[in-house]
Amino acid sequence: MYGHNGKILKVNLSTGVVEEESYDELLVKLFLGGNGLAAKIIYDMVPPDADPLGPQNALIFTVGPITDTPVWGTSRGHMAAISPMTGFFADSNYGGQFGTAQKRAGFDAICVTGKASKPVYLVVTEKGGEIRDATPLWGKSTEETITLLQSQEGKGAICAAIGPAGERGVLFANVICGGKRPGAAGRGGMGAVMGSKNVKAVVVKGNRKTQIADRDSLSQLLKSKYQAFEGNTKALRTYGTPVLVNTINALGMLGTRNNGNEEFFRAEDISGQRIKEQHWKEDIACHGCPVACGKNVSAAKGEYAGKPVKMPEYETLYAMGSMTENGDIDAIINGNHLCDLMGIDTISMGVTLAFAAECMERGICTEKELGGKVRFADPEGLFDLIKKTALKEGIGAYLSVGSARLAGKFGHDADKYLHAVKKLEIAGHSPRGLRSMSLSYAVGTRGGSHHDGRPNYAAVDPDPGFDPQPEYILKSNYFTAVGDSLVLCRFIAERGIGTPLNEDMAKIVNYVTGWSLSLPDLEKIGERIYNQERLINVQRGVSRKDDTLPYRVMNEPIPGGPAKGRHCPQEELDKMLDRYYALRGWSPDGIPTDDKLKELGLR
């Protein structure tokens, strides 16, 4: 089978049984791999009433057909589970080298269910899987764990680990994956699911080579696109994702002070340009990637001053910077590194802090109630609040559940100041200013993620309005579902191959797999995967009522700047939902119809 290993490793921690399962090519012709394969496994295995932190939930590690091929940006892996944040399906695409090592171990999916009676880690090689005692590792940081286990397992071993936050069940705990440029399965609480199963780490190692059907044609296609690809990725190579800070702020769409406004007067202080000038140490890349958008940087002051650490990405600079009105780049660098060590999603952490700060400022909650204080423009307090959250100490025990659950505890008007969809904090692409994101966040499988539908910065000025968005987001959903199932870096897909899905993407899939997919065939696969995700969520109660936006986005126009006056009123969202559901072949309540499911082979 070209592009695939044809094997799934199933690990039941409750029984200690580890077994290999083969699948035929029909499965991946329907779902590709990666995210699609993970969604199919979860739909088949996880009961609709399963507790996300209970033994019936499954944590799935997947790779795709183009993982570990000459296609740029294909060292990535994918992780999925029922999210403890949302209660719905969630998946996370991560960089580093874990995906490549998993593919070489010979398993397209590693499926972990049950709960171990004590801390364990899992070792996966070409010989299969083995459960080992992790008691001595419990309590260690992700960095310590990864370094120790990769050294212990020898050359070629790559480790994915949780930190103290995942061990303690912080709902937005993540999983950090090894490699020269570490990756993070950041969103939806994958680290909390892993910790709930008493799994400290997974180590993968192998030497299998991905078989490619037509290597020469694949090489020729990549060569023909490389010059344009180099030009399109120049800013990322130079500055990494922080290049977006000044760009988005200049558009008046950088969420600031809990999204009360969208211009940050200290944007330059946390920008990619400032980081490059004053903090850059070296470029770092995911395995085999020519872009090297990752950077090692060092803070000039603070807990990790002078130590080379991974650069905060744009989303962290937004969440821990502008959203909390913090212009201190040293505080953000230190806070970002602490999040990585503890295993915490920086987006949910920062946006939750911003929400708590506004609630305190408005008197909705008090320092006495929470046992601590959260303030805007408080770089000195950031590090301590992150640490307390990771350890669930004092005020951290409250923050560790995320902003949506905090709002439920606070009551009063707290819901009006939430910046979350389906209980997941919204990423740094404005749902008020960017018309595409108004709909994308609302209908997104994951909720407040910017990876279900992509922000369309090419259509900002003049204002495109809401009318074109259902068609755009539909195509964007196909694009992201296919990319996450291949598994392919989003930046490479957008800047190297192009968006939406196109003939070149279909050719790449065909050259690797030996298939003969047309572009409509590939779009149909994207549609099938997105409907599979929706079906999982529908079984868990999702309908139109959940496809909504925060109060501020729908009722408070952006107060100033280039995007002044933009917001998404309920009536505009309703019109977009009506059109989007019709295009999808869903009911007016957002439920996939039997006819649509039969058409897609899901019934």
N, C-alpha and C positions, 0 to 999 in steps of 0.2 A: 504494500500500500504506500504510494508516494505521499510524502508530506506528513504522514501520520504513523504512529507506532502500533495503533490498533489495540492498545491495552489500557485498562483502568485498574488502579490499585485501591482496594477497599479495606479500610482499617476500622474495626469496631473496638473501641477502647474499653467498653463495658465487658466484653467477652474475651478480649485479647486476640481475636481472630484477625489475621491479615491474609487476604486472598487476592489473586489476580483474576481479572475478568477480561475476556476478549470481546470485541465488537466488530461488526462488519461495516463495510464502506457506506452502506445506506444511511447509517446514523450521522456520519459527518457530511454526507452530501445534503442532508437536511439542516444540520446545525453548525457545520464547519469545524468547531472546536472551541477553545477558549470560553468566552462568555456564553455562547450558544449551548455548548456541551454542558457547562455548569448549570444553566437554567433547566435544561432537560433532566439532568440528574436530580436536582432539587425538586422539580415538579413530580418526578416519579417516586422519590424516596421520603420526602419530608411531609408529614401530615399537616393539613391546613391549620390545625389547632396546636401545633408544636410550639413550645416555649423557645424563643430564640436562644436563651441561655440554658436550655435543658438538653438532655442527652439525645433527643430525637432530631434536633437540628443537625445539619450536615455542613461541614466546612470543606469547600472544594478548591483544590489547587489545579489549574488547568493551563495547558499550552495549546497552540494552534498549528495549522499546517505550515505556516511560513516561519514559525519560531525556529531559530538557529539555521537560517538560510542566508544566502548572500544579500537578501533584501535588507536595506538599512532599517535600523530600529526594531529588530526582531529578536532581541534578547529578553523581551518583556514576558511577564506571566500574568495570570489572572486569578483572582480569588473571589469566592462568592459564598453567601449564606443567607439565611433569614436574619435580618438586621435587628439587633436589640434596640437600636435607636428608633427605627420606624415601625418595626413589626412586619415589614414587607421584604421582598427580594432586594438584595443589594449586592453589588459586585464592585471590585476595585482592580484597576490595571496598574501594575507596578514595574518599575525599571530595575536596574542592577544586573545581576547575572543568574538569579535563581531560576528563571524561566528556561534559559539555555541548559543549565545543569539538569533540570527536571526532564527536559526533552531527551537529553543524552542518557538519562537513567532508564528511558524506555517506556515511560507512562504518560499518556496524554492527559490523564486526570488522576489525582490522588484525593480520595473521598474519605473524610474522617468523621465518624459518628460515635455516639456513646460518650462515656466519661470514665477516665482512668481513676483508680482508687487512690493514686498518689501522683505527684508530678512526674511527667514522662517527656521524652523527646522521641521523635520518629526519624529513623535513618532509612532512606530509599536509594537503592542501587539497582543495577540491572538484574540482580538476583532476587529482588523483591523488597519487602519492607520489614523492619524490625523495631519493636517498641523497647525503649531503654529507660532506665531510671534517671530522672532529672532533679531529684531532691537537692543535690548540691548546687544546682543552678537557680533554684527558686529564689527570687529576690534580687537577682543580678540584673544589670541594665542590658539593653539589647546589644550594645557594643561589646560588653564583656562576654555575653553568651555567644555571639557570632564569632568573635575572635577565638574563643576557647574551642568551640566545636569544630570550626573549620580547620584549626590546627590539629586537633585530635583525629579528625577523619581523613586528613591528608590532602594531597594535591587534587584539585578539581572539585573538592567538596564546597558547596555553597549552602548557607544556613539562612532560614527565615525564623525570626524569634519575636516573642513579646517581651515587654518590660514589666515593671511593677504595676503599671496601670491596667494591663490586661489581666494580670494575676488577681487584682482586686476587683475586677468587674466594672471599671470605668466604662460607661456605655459608648464612648467614642474612642476607646483604645484602638490602636492600629497594630500592624505587623511590619517590622522592618526587615528587609531582605538584603543579603550580602552582595558584595561585588565592589569593585574599585569605587564606583559611584553607588552608594546604597540606595535601594528603592523602598517605597512605603506603600503598602496596601492601606491607604489612609482613611477612607470614608466608610461610614456605616457600622463601625464597631467590630471589624473582623478580629481585632485583638481580644475583645471581650468574649467573643464566641470561642476563640482558641483557649483563653484562660478558663472559661467555664468547663472545658473538657480536660483541664489539668495538663494541657500540652504547652510546654515551654518553647519548644522549637521543632522545626522539621529541617533535616539535612538531606540534600540530594547530591548524587554523584554518579557519573557514568561516562561512557565513551562511544555510545551509539551515534551514528551519523544520520542526519535526515536525508532520506532518498528523494532526489528531485527528478521529475520526469524529463524536463527539457532544460538543462542547465545553460546551454549555449544561447537559446532564445531569451531566457531570463536575463543573462548577463548583457546581451545586446540592448534589451529594453532599458535596463538600469543605466547603462552607459549613455544612451540617447537622452536621458532625463537628468543626468548628473550636473551639467552646467547650470541649468535653471534651478535645480535643487540647491546648489551651493549659494546662488544669489538669494534665494528665498529664505535661507537659514542663516544669513550673515549676522543679523542682529542677535539671534539666539546663540550663535557661536561666540559672539563678542561679550554679551551681557547676561545670557540666560533669560529665563522668564521675567526677572525683575525689570527688563526693558519696558514692560507693559505699564509700570507704575506711572511714569510721566505721560505716556501716550493716552492712557485711559483717564487720567486726571485732567488732561487738556480737553477731553471731550465732555467733561463735567459729569462723569459716570463712575467715579471712584467712591464706593460706599464709605462714609465718614461719620464718626460719632453715632454708632449704631444705626447708620443709614438715615440719620436725621437730615443730612445733606450729602452732596456727592462731589464736593471739591475739598481737597485737603491742602491746607496752606503750607504744610511741611512735606509735601510729596517729594520734592527734590532731595530731602534729607534721607529718604529711604529708597531712593531710585536705583535702578541698575547702574546708571552712570556713576553715582556716588559710591556704590559698592565697588565698582571696578577701579575707580581712582584711589580709594582709600583702604580697601579691605581685601582685595583679591590676592590669592596666593597661587592658585593653579587651576587649569581647566581639568574636569574629570568627565568621563563618558561612561554610559552603559556599554556593556560588552559589544565590541565590534561596531559602535556607532561613530560616524565621521563628524557629527555635529558637536559633541561635547558641550551640551547646554548646561551641564552641571558645573559648579565651581566650588573649590575650597576657599574659604575666607577666614579671617580672624577678627575678633573684636578688639578694640583698642582698650577697653576697660570691662570690668565685670568678671563673673565667675570663670569664664573660659578665655580670658584675655590672652592673646598671643598664640593660642592653640588653633591649628588648622581644623576647621569644622565645615560641614556641608552648608552651603549658602542657602538662606531662606528663599523659597520660591515666591513668585508673585502672590499666590494665594495666601501665603503666610504674612507677607508684607501688608496685604489688605486686612487680614483678620486681626493680626496682632499690632498692626500699625495704624492705618487710617480709621478702621472701625472702632478702635479704642482711643483714638486721637493721640497716638504715641508716635512721635517723630524721632525717637532715639534708636538709631540703627544698631548700636551696640547691645541695647536691651533686647532687641528682636533677634539678633544673631545668637545671643546667649539663651534666650527663651526657646528658640527653634531647636537648638542643640539639646536642651534639656527635654523637650518634647520627644525628640528622636530617641534619647536614652531611656526615657520612661515608657515610650510607646504610646504616644497620644496624637490624635489628628489635630493639626494646628488650626484648621478652618473652624471646626466646632469649638475648639478651646477659645480662640479669639473672639468669635461671634457670641459665644455664651458670656464671656467677660463683658463685652460691650452691652449686651442685654441687661445683665445684672447691674452694671454701672448706671444705666439709665433708670432702671427700676428704683435703685437706691436714691438717685438724685431726685426722683419724683415722689419719694416717700412711700412707694408701694411695698418696699421691704426695708428692714433696718439692719444696721450692723449688729445690734443685740440679738435679733432673730437668727441671723446666719452665723454668728460667731466670728465675723470678720468684715472687712470693707473692700469693695471694688469701686475704683474711681476711674474716670477718664483721665488721659494725660498723666499717667502714673507709671513711668517706666521702672521706677524703683520697686514697685510692688509686683511687677509681672512675674518675675522668677519665682517668688515665694508662692504666688497663687497657682502657678503651674505645678510646683512641687506638691503643694497641699492637695490639689486635685488628683494627681497621680496616686497619692497615698491615701486619698479619701479622708484627710484629716481636717477637722474643724470646718471652715467654710468650704473646703474642697469636697466634702461629702455631698454638699448641695450642688456645687458646680459640676460634679462628675456625672450627673444625669442629663446634662444638656439643657438648652434654653427652653424648649417646649415643655418639658416636665417641670422645670422651675416655674414657668408661668402658671401651671396648674396648682403648684404649691402656694404661689403668691396670691392668686385671685385678683380681685379688683379689676383694674384696666390693663393688667400685665400683657394680655394677648395682643394689645394694640402695638406693642413695641417689639414683638417677635420678628426676627428675620429668618424664617424657616418655612419649609414646605414639607408636608408629611413627616414633621418632627425632625427633619434634617436641616441644619443650618445652611443658608444659601452661600454659595461661592461668590467670588469677586467680579461678577459680570452683571451689571445692573438690570434688574427686572423692570425698573421704571424707564430707564433711558433706552435700553436695547429692546425694541419691540419683539424681536425674535425670542428673547429670554423670558418675556412675559408669559408666553405660551409654553416654552420649553420647560421651565421650572414647574409650572402647574401640572403638566401631564407626565413629567419625568417619572420613570419607574422608581428611581432612588429618592425623588423629592428634590432637595436643594442642591443637586449636583449639576455641574456645567458640562457633563460628559454624555448625557442622554441626547441632548440636542445642543448644537454648537452656536456660540455667540457669533452674530453676523456683523462684524465691524465694518465690512465693505458697504453695508446699507445703513448708514447713520445720518448722513447729511446729503440731500434733504431727507427729512423724516419720511420713512417709507410707510408709516402708519401700520395698522393691524391687519388689513385685508390680505396681504401676501403671506402672512406668517404660517397659517395652517399647511399650505403646500410646502413652504420652506422647511418647517420642522419635520414634516413627514419624511422628506428626502434626507434630512439630517439624521433622523432616527435610523434610517437604513444604513447610512454611512457609519455611524458610531457602532451599531450592532455588529456589522460586518467587520469593522476594524478591530473591535474588542474580541472577536471570535477567531480572527486569523492567527495570532495576536500581534498587532502592529501599533507602534508608538503613534499617538495622535498627531504630533508635530510632523513626523515623517509622512503620514498619510495626507495631511493637509498641504504641506509645503513641497513634498516630493512627488506625490502621485496625483493629488488634486482632489477637490471636493465639489459637488457630491460624488457618489460612486460613478465611475466612468469605465470606458473600455480598457484602459491600461490596468486598472485594478483587476478586472476580469481576466486579462491576459496573464497577470502575475499569478493569480490563483491557478489558472489552467497550466501554466508552465511548471509550477511546482507539483501539482496533483496529477496531471495527465488528464484532467477532465476537459469538457468542452462547454463550459458555462457561457451563456450570453450575458450581456449587462442586465436585461430583464430577469434572467435567472438569479443573478447575484442580488438584485433588489428584492426578489421574492424571498430569498434566504434571510435578508435583513428584516423583512416584514414578519416572517415566521418567528424569528428569534424575539422580536419586540412583542409580538402577540403571546409568545410563551411566557415572557416575563409578566405581562399584564394578567395572564390567566392565573399565575401564582398569586399575584396580589388580589385579584378578584376573589379567589378562594379565601383570602384572609380579610375580606371586607371592603376592598377598594371599589369606589364608584365615583361618579361625578362630584359628590360632596368633598372628596379628597383632592380633586384636581383644582386647587384654589391657590391664592396668593396671600401674602401677609397684608394686614390691614393698612399699613403705611403705603405699600405699593399701590393699593387700589384706591386709597382715599386722600393721600397727601402728595400733591405734585412736588417734583424736585424744586426746592425753594430758590435756587439761583444758578448762575453759570450758563454755559452753552446749551445745556439740556433743560433749562428752566421750564417748568410747567408740565413736563412729561410724567405720566403715570399710567396705570392700566385700570380704568374703571370697571366695575363688575359687569356692566352691560357689554363692554368691548371683549372682556374675557369670555362671557357667555357666547357671543357671536363666534369667536374663534373656536371654542369648544364644540359648538354645533357643527361647524365646518370640518374641524379636525376629526371628530367622531365619524362623520359621514364619509370622509375620505378613507378612513380606516376600515369602514364596514362594521362599526360598532353601534350599539344601541344609543339612543339619546342620553342614557345614563352612563355611558362609557364602558359598556360590557361587550366584549367580542361576541358576535352572533354565531349561532351554530353554522350558518352558511359560510361565514368567513373562516371559522376553524376547520370545517371540512375542506374548503378550498386549499388551506395551508397544510393539510395533513395532520392537524392537531386534534382531530376527532375521528 
